[in-house]
């Protein structure tokens, strides 16, 4: 948190040498997010790069209400949506488990990924942000621009549905 504040403060004061620090701080999380939201690893790398380019390009427009991490995830989300639009696809494919994205390594990973993919989009996004990105409920509410209680109820409903699907599969 202090590191983030120092980096952002230096960038605000036109110290561009800190841009690399900003990228190093957030790259792994943004890349992991993009892996879940793009069709393949190459698209995720492109989306991550585009996220940082847009973040840096429009940094002066960033309003310091809320966490910067929430802001950068929102930029990443918009970039991933743009990628799908450019490809002429409306939503994520039904089954991402077979795509070469470097994420599904073991059979249990495949099972978990399949369970998450079968959730409705409004639940899937919250589950991914909460567990794959380890964001707080408050951060998710900021990113999704929905009330805190809505995030909590959607997360609860998603977990209930996953539990039901696991029992059905046993």
N, C-alpha and C positions, 0 to 999 in steps of 0.2 A: 504494500500500500504506500509506504513512504517512498520506495523506489519509483513506483508509478508516478507519484506526485512530483518528485524531483525531475523525472524525465519530461513530464508534461509541462512543467514550469519552464524548463530550459528551452523546450521547443517553442513555447509561447513567446519567449524572448529571442526568437530567431537563431537559436543555437542548433543548427542543423546537424551537428556532429552526434546529437542524441537520437537521431532517427534510427540508427542501427540498434541502439539500446531498446527503443520502443518495439522494433520488429523482433528482436531476440526475446523480449519479454512475452510477447503474445503469439508468436508464430506457431508454436506447437498446438496451442488451444484452437486457434483459428483454422489451422490445417486440418485438425481432427474434426472440427465442425463441418468444414467443407467436404471432407471425405464422406460424411453421412448425407450430405445434401447435393451431391453431384454424381453423374453417372460413372465416373472412373477416377483413378488416381491422377491422371494428367489434367483432367478438368478441375480436380481439387487443388492441384498446384497452381493452375491458372487463376482459379477463384481466390486463392489465398494471396497471390501476388496482386491481383486487381483490388482486393480488399485493402491492402496496405497502400497502394497507389492512391485510391480514393480517400482513404483516411488522412493521408499526408496532404493531398491536394486540397481537401476541404477542412483542414484542421482549424483554420481561423473561424469557421462557421460552427464549430463544436461549442455547444452551450454547456457550461459546467454545472448542470443539475443532473444528478445521478452519476453513476460510476462510468468511467471511460470504458471499462471492459464491456458494459452493456451497450455502449455506443458502437464499439468495434464489432460486436456480434451482430448488431442490427445492420451495419454496413455489409458484413459477410452474408447475412441472410438475403439482403437485396441483390448482391452480386450473384449468389447461387440461383435466385429466381430468374435473374436476367439470362443466365446460362441456359436454363431450361427453356425460356422463351425463345432464345436464339436457335435452339435445336428444334423448336416447334413442338415441344412436349408440354402438356399442361400440368402434369404432376409427376412425382417420382414413379419409376416403374414398380410393378407389383412385387417383384422379388429382387432385391439388391444383393442377396446372399451369394449369387453366382457371378457377380461382377468383380473384376480384378481391381480391388481398391485397397488391398493390403490389410483389410480389417478383420475378415473372418478367417481365423487361423485354425481353430479347433472345432470339433463337432459341437461342443457346448456353446461356443461363440456363434456358430451358425444357428443353433436352436434359439438362443436369446435374440439374435438379430431378426430371425423370422417372427418371433413373438412381437417384437417392437414394430416391425414393418406392417403387421396385420392390424395395428391400432389405427383408428381414425386419425387423420392428419392433426387435428387440434390436440389430441392426446400425445401422439408420437413426438411432436416437437417439444412438448414440455418434458416428457420422459428423457429424451436425448439431451436436452439442456441440463436437466437435473442430474442425471447419472453418468452420461458420457462426458459432459463438460464440467460437472461438479459445481454448478452454479446454485446460488441460494434461491429460495422462492421469490424473494424481493427482486433479485437480479432478473429472473425470468419474467416477472411482471413488467419490469421496465423494458426489457427487450421486446416482449410480445405486445406491450401497450394494453394490458388488461389488468383488472383489479387483482390484488393479492389473493383474495378469497376464491376468485375464479381459477387461479393457478392451483391453489390447494385442492379445490374440488375436482378439477380435471386430472390432477396427479393421482388423487385417491381413486377416481373412476378408472384410470388407466391401469393402475396396479391391481385393482379388483378384476379387471378384464384379463390381464396377463395371468393372474392366479387361476382364474376360471379356465383359460385356455391350456394352462399347464396341467390342471387336473383332468381335463378332457383328453389330453394327449397321453396320459399315463396308462 
